Structures are given as structure tokens and as C-alpha cells.
Amino acid sequence: MEYTFGSALLLNIPLVLAEYKCCILLTFALTKKTLQGKRVCFMFIPYSLLIIIPASLFFVQSIFENVIFVIIVSYLETAGWTIALKVSGRETWERSLVTGTMAVFLYGVLDELGGFFLQNNFNLKIPRELLLYMVSTMAAILVFGIIVSGIILKIRLYEVYNSFLFSGKGTRFWKAVIILLPALKILSVEAVNEHLILNNSNPMISLLFLLLVIGGMNYAFRCDRQSKQLQEQQASLEQQKLYIQNLESVQRDVRAFRHDFKNRMAGIRIQADDGDLNAVQNFIAEVTGDFERKVGEKIFQISQLGNIRITELKGLVAVKASEMQQRAIPFRLEAAAPVTYVNMPAGDLCRAAGILLDNAMEETEKILQSVGEITEDQKEYRVTALFCAEESGVSIVICNPVKEPVPISKIWEDGYSTKGSGRGIGLASLRRIVEMYDNISSRTYQEDGLFIQELNIRTGVSKL
């Protein structure tokens, strides 16, 4: 049986299909994110053409023995899967490239591990052996893909991988290393074997390389995560200091009011002795109003803040409340029932709540600047934060005023913002946090001139 370009092209289609399915499994295991079904199915067409055409040509020309052409095909696979991730996963090009490279690297290792099943070289010119080779290869790829994906999910590598993936400049070196992994793997096997075709490659080399890379990356990712946790703990301490300062501020206001009240009582006493009932009533109304404005609202906020008993979250809300006070943004906090437990890590919880509060704060401040001075009764020009704790879970609702309709379908996209260019990162980050957990859902809508965002965290469902 002599191979032509057309026959090689047709025979490569099922092999590339198995590779595509394996990359989907590995990407889900790495990111814990499900790709959009229709888009990922559609992207198989350009993905397969990008790989099958040059691979079939190289095979017919018998130039696969040259390691350079193997590396070329590997990076064509990387390019194809990167594009597929960009289209079906709605991620940035950088994150799509890193995850695409990692998935293709893992697939390449699994393909090599298929050598455990291929005990003898196959004569691909004999139809029966060709069929057996293709079935064995596809089965090995999918079986190992399922096993490795299961292991990654079991050890929860996606937690540290996602943290690493969304990190900034500090992880650029490791991201560059990941992009080089397919070439490094191929060259390491080539250094031990004479050729990289069929059963000539040694699967043990790929297995050892895989274990070495997973161990090294796991260590690097966890070190990065521990560094972030230390930063979050330091930030939490700073937040607690601000919380204490707010309590001290209330105490000073109460003392000042007490001193002022005693002086004013001396004046009203004479009027009371003269039987001036109207003056007494006006005095009581004035004092009550002054107390509510100067102290009462702060005491209410402090009491509500006291119901938030998750230290990191309490510190965050205290900081945001203090910041809004400094920027003259009216803020209302309500937490009627104690919030003692939320079924998600405190770091991600604070990131999500912080994004919602920051966005509401910025939008409200922009409206206040256009409206000018407001009165006490204009409650629509304020930020409201509701923390509702129930047996089923915790709901966080953040409301802020808006002047114009907001395109709900676009606000979750990277880079989109109603505040101008270079913004729009927060809600995209919030979307990724929500997608990481099976027990978290979000809802965004507009009602009566308010922009409302809900974050619902269920207690009964754990993260997988």
C-alpha cells in the first residue's frame, strides 16, 4: 500500500480528532473551565487543516525523521489549539497561548506513553496493521488523557494553575518556559533515541519528563500562591487597622456630641422652665437629627459590619466604606444576619466583593460629579451593599445608580468598559472567579435607575 498526499490526509483526520478531544479534556483539567460547545466544535475545522496538511506532506515526503519537522508540527498544534481557546474560551491571547501550549505538551507526552501499548513496530503498508495501529493509538491517547485529567483534577492543580495564569509580570519567566516545553520534550527524547517515529521513541523518557515538569510547575505555582497569600494577610492586617480607626472615629464623634449636647441642654432648660413646649419639641427634633447624621449612621454601619464575621471580608468592607466616606460617596451597608461562613476561599471572596464595590464606587462618584450637591433624601445616589446569610448560602448584592442603560452582554468582556479605554478588567476577572466554582452564580440587571449585581454562594455544593 503506497501512500499519497490524499490518503495520508484522510488517515490523519481520526488521529487529529482524538488529539482534539484529548486537548479539550486536558484544558478543562488545567483551568476547570468548560469551553463553549458550538464554538469548540466549529474550531475543529481550522485546527485540523492547520495540522493535517503539513503533517501529511511531511509523512509522504518521509522527512519526519528530522526532529525540526516534528517540532514544527508540534507548534502548529500549539497555534491551532491557542486559536481554538481564544475563540471558544473568550480568553486573552497570552493566557490562550500558555494554556494551549501546556495542553499540547501534555498531549505529546500522552502520545509517547502510547508506546506502552505498541509493543511491536507496525507495517503501515499492510491495511490490517494500519487499522490496528490507528485504533491502538487513538485508544491510548484517550485513555491516558482521561487518566491524566483525572489526576490533575484530583490534586486540584487547577487552583494554583489559574492563580499563576492570571498573575502579572512576575510569572512571565515561567510562562515563557511553558511555551518552550513542547520543543524541550521532543529534544529530550531525541537525545536518547535515534528517531521520533512509531515505537522507536522511549515512552519512559516522556513519562519522566512529565513527572519532572509537573513537579517543578506545581512547586513554582504553589510558591507563587503562598506569596500572594502572605500579601493578602498583610492587606488583611491593614484592613483591620482601618476598621479599628473607624471605631475610634465613632467614639470621638460620640464624645463630641455628648459635650455639645450638655451645652445645648443648658440653653433649652430655661425655655422648658418657661413652658415653651414648641421650643422643646424643636430642640428634640434637631438633636435627634444631628445625632443621626453625625453618629447614628456610623453606629448603624458599625453594627452591620459587626455581623460580617469573616475577618478578611470585614476588613475589606471597612476599607471600602472608609474610602467612600473620604470621597463623599453615600454608602449603605446591611447585614441583618451574621455572615459566619462562605463556601469559597477568602482570597477569591474578597477579590469578587472588591471588584463589585470598586465598580459601584466609581460609577456613583461619576454621577455625583455631574449632579452636584445632593440632599439627605436623595437615597438613589448612593452605593448599597447587602449581605444576606441563609441556610442555603450567602448572597452579596451591590447596587449603584446609573444614568444610561448598560450593555449587559458586553460588560463581561476583557477590555470593555463604560469608563473609557484601558479599563474593563474587573468584571472579566469576576467572571473567571465565578466560573472556577460550581457553587457560585452571578446575576446582573438594571431596575429603576439602579445597576444591581448579585453574587450567590451556595453552601451545599462544594468545589470539585
N, C-alpha and C positions, 0 to 999 in steps of 0.2 A: 504494500500500500504506500503510494507516493503522496506526499502532502503538497498541496498547493496553497496559495495565499487564502483562497476562498474556503477550503476545507479546514485550515487552521483557524480561520476566523470563526467558523461555526462551532468548532470544538471548544474554543475558548469561552464561549458565551456561558455555558453552565458553570464553568470554573470561576468565572468572574462574578456570577450571580451568588455562588457560595461565599466568595470573598466579601461581597457587598453585604450580605446578611450577617456575616461574622463581624464586620466593622460596625454595623448597627448595634449588635449585642455589646461589643467592647465599648463603644461610645456611651451607651446607656449605663454600663457598669462604672465607667470613669466619672461621668457627670451627673448621674441619677436624673437625667433629663430625657423625656420622650420626644422624639422628632415628629414633625408634622407628617402624618401618614401619606397624604396625596403628594406632597412636595417631594418627600424622600423616594417615593415610587417613581415619580417623573424623572428625578435626577439620576436614576439608574441608566437612562439612555446616554446622556453625555459622559457619565462616568465610565461606562463600558466601552464606548467608542474611543475615549481618550487612552484607554489601556489596551484594548483588543487589537486595534490596528497596528501600533508599533510592535506589540509583543508577537503578533502573528508574523509580521515581517521579519523580526529578528529570528524567530524559530525557523522559518522557511530558509533563511539565509545561513542558518547554523552558526550564528555569532553569539549565542547565549553563553558560550564558554568564556567569553571575555567579561570579566567582572564589571567593567564600566557599563556595559549594556544592561546588566542586572540592576545596577544602581539606578540607571536611567528609568527603567520600568518601575522600580520601587518609588521613585519620586514622582512619576506620572500618577501612580496610585495615590500618593500623598496629595498631589494637586487636585485630582478628581474628588477625593473624599473631603478635602478642605472646601471646595466649591459646593459640594452637596450639603455640608454642615452649614455653610453660610446661608444657603437658600432655605433649607428646611429647619434650621435651628435658630435663625434670627440672631446670630452672634456676630461679634466684630471679626474682622479678618485675622487679627492676631490670635484671638482665642480659637477661632476655627482652624487656623494653621497648626497651633500647638496640639489641640485635641486630635485633629486629623492625622498628624504625624505620629502621635502616640498610638492611635488605633491601628495605623498601617504597620508600625513597628511590631506591635503585639501580634497582628495577623501574620507578619513574616515569620515570627518565632513559631507560631502555631503551625504554619505551613511546613516549617522544618521538622517540627515534632511529629508530623505525619510520617516521617521516616521510620518511626517505631512500628507502623503498620505495613510499610513497604519493605518486606524482608528481602525481596529479590528485585533486580532490575527488570523493568518491563520492556518488551519489544513493541514499541508503539506502531510498528508497521503491520502487526497482526491485530485485526479488529477485536478479537476476543480479549487479548491482553490490554488493548487500548481502553475498552469499555471497563475492564476490571480496575485499571489504573485510575480512570476518572471517577468511578464510584467510590473507590477507596480514598482517593484524595479529598473528594467533597465531604465524605462522611467524617474523615479525620479532622478536617478543618472545622466543621460544625460541632462535632463532639468536644474537641478541645476548646472551641470558642465558648460553648456553654459552660464548661468546667471552669475555665479561667475567669469568665464573667462572674460566675457564682462565687469564686474565691474573693474577687475584688469587692463584691457586694458584702460578703460575709465579714471581711476585715474592715469594712467601712472606709476603704481608701478614698472613696469619692468625697468624703468630708474634707480631708486635707488637700485633695487634688483641686477641689473647687476653690478653697481658700487660696491656694497657690495660683490658680488660673486667673483669679480676679485681683491679684496683687499688682502693685505698680512696678516701678523701675527696679526695685530691689531684687526681683526674680528674673530679670532679663537674661542673666547668665544661664540659669537652669533651663529657661525656655529655649535658648539657643542650643543647649546640649540636647534637649529633646528633639529638636529639628534635625540634628545630626545623627540621631540614633539608628535610622534605617541603614545609612551608609556604614556606620560603625559595626553594626551587626553583620552585615554582608562581608565586610573586610575581615572581621574576626574569624568568621567561618572559612573564608578563603585562605586565611593564614594557616589553617590546619588541613584543609582539603585542597586537592588539585583543581577541582571543578565544582560548580554550584548547580548541577543538573541532576534531576531524579534522585536516586538513592546514594549518589556519591558524597553528598554533604552529610556531616555528622550531626544528628539531632541533639546529642548531648552538649555540644558546644552552644547551640542555641538555647537549650534549657538552662545551662549555667549562666549564659549572658542575660537571660530573662531574670533569673533569681538575683543576679548582681544588680541589675538596673532597678528592679522593684525594691530591693533592699535599700539601695542608695537614694532613690527618689522618695521612698517612704520616710527615710531619716531626714532628708532635706526638707520635705513638706512639713513634717511634724516639728522640726526646729523652727521653721518659719511661723507655724501656727502658735507655738509656745511663745515666740517673741511677740506676736500680736496679742496673745492673752495677757502677757505682762504689761503691754501698753494699755490694754483695756482695764486692767486692775488699777494702774496708775491713774487713768482717767476717772475710774470709779471713785478713787480716793479724793480726787479734786472735786468731783461732783458732791461728795458727802460734805466737804468743807463748805461749799456754796450753800448746801441745804442747812447746815448749822448757822451760817451767816444770815440766812433768811429768817431763821427762828430768832436770832438775836435782834434782827431788824424789827420784828413784830414786838419783841419785848421792849425795845426802845420806844416804839410808837405808843404802846400801852402806857408806859411811864409818862410820856409827854402829854398824852390825852388826860391821864389822871391829874397831872399838875394843872393843866388848862381847865379841867372840869371843876376843880376846887375853887379856882379864882372866879369862874363864871357863876358858881353856886352862891358865892358871897353877894354877887350883884342881884341875882334873882330873888334872894331871900327877902330883901326889902319889899319888892313888888308882891311877893307872896303874903307878907305881913299886912300889906295894904289891901289884900283881897283881889288883886288884879289876876283873875283866872286866865284871861286870854294870853297875857304875857307868860304865865307859867306854861300853858299849853304850847305856845310858840317856842318857848325855851326847850321843852322836852322834845318836840319835833326836830328842832335844829340840832340838839345834842345827839339825838339818835341818828340823824342823817350824817352828821360829822363822824360819829363813831363807825358807821357802816362804811363810809368812804375811806377813812384813814386806817381803820383797824379791822373792822368786821370782815371785809372781803379777804384780807390776808389770813385772818384766823380760819375762815372757811376753807381757803385754799390749803392751808397747812393741815387742817383736819382731814381733807380729802386726800392730800398727799400721804398722810399717815396710814391710809387704807391700802396704799401700794406698798406691800411688804417684801417685794423683791428688790434687794439693795441696789443692784445696778440700774434697774428701771426707775426706781425712786430718785436716784441721783440724776439720771438723765432728764426726767420731767422737771426736777427742781432747777437744773441749769437752764432749760429752755424757758421756764416761767420767769426766771431772773432776767434772762436775755430779752424777753418780750417786754418786761417791765422797764428795762433800760431804754428800749426803742419805742416806748409809749404805745405798745400794741395791746389792746384789751385781751385778756385771756381768762377763760373759764375752765376749771378742772372739776370733773365729777367722777368720784369712785365711791359709790354708795356702799358696796360690799367689799370686804378685804380681798385684795388680789395677792394670794399667797403662793400660787404655783402656776407656771405656764409651761406647757409641754413642748418646749424648744430651747436650745441653748441661749443663755443670757446675752451672749455677744450678738447673735443674729437678731434676737428680740429687740435689743437696743438700736441696732442698725436700722431695722424696719421702722420702729417708732420714731427714731430720729429723722429719718427721711420724710415721713409724713408731717411731722411737726415743723421741720425746716421749710418744706414747700408751702405749708399753710401760713407760716410766719411771713415768708417773702411776698406771697400774693396779697395778704392782708395789708402789709406795710405799703405796698404799691398803691392799693386802693385808698388807704388813709392819706397818702400824699396828694392824691388827686382830689379827694373830698375836702380836705382841710380839717379844722377842728370839729370834733363830734361831741354830742351830749351823752349824759349817762344813760338815757333811754334808747340810744341807737345801738341795741344789742346785736344787730346784724353785722356790724363792723368789728367783729372780734373772732378770735380763734377759740374753738371749743374742743376739749378733749374728754371723751367718755371712756372709762374703763369699766366694763361690765363683767363681773365674775359670776359664773353659774356652775352647776354640777357638770354640765356638758363641756365646759371650757371657758375661755376668756375672749371677749370681743373688745377691740380697740377701735373707736370711732373718732375721726378727726374731721372737723367742719371748719370751713373758712369761706368768706364771701368772694364772689366772682362778679365781674361786670359784664362779661360776654360769655356766650356758650363755649365750652372747651371741647375740642375733638377727642372724645374718649378713646376712640380706636387708635389714635396716633401717639398719645402721651406715653405709652409703654415702650416706644421705640428708642433705641440708643441715639442720642444726639438731638431728639426732638424736644423743643421747649417753647412755651409761650413767652419766655423771658428773654429770648434772643439767642444768637449763635453761641456755641461753646458751652451750652448748658444741656439739660435733659438727661443727666446721667443717673440721678437719684431714683426715679421711678423704674428705669430699666434694671437698676440694681435690686430694687424691691421685688420686681417680677422674678428675678433669678432666685432670690431668697425664698419666695413663696413656692416656686417650682421644685425646690430642693426637698420639700416636706410634704408627705401625703396627708397630714392632718391640718394643713393650713390652707385657707382660701381667702381671697380678697374680692371686694366689690367696690366699684367706683361709679358715682352717679351725681347728677345735679338736680336740685329741688329748691324752689322758692328763692333763687338767687344764691344758694349755697352750694359749694363743691364739697361733697361728702365722700370720705374713703373709710372703708371698714376692713379690718383685719381680724379674721376669725380663726382662733387656735383651739382645736378640739382636744379634749383631754383623753378620750377613749381610744384614739388611734395613735400608734407610735410610729416614729420614723423607721423606714425599712433599712 
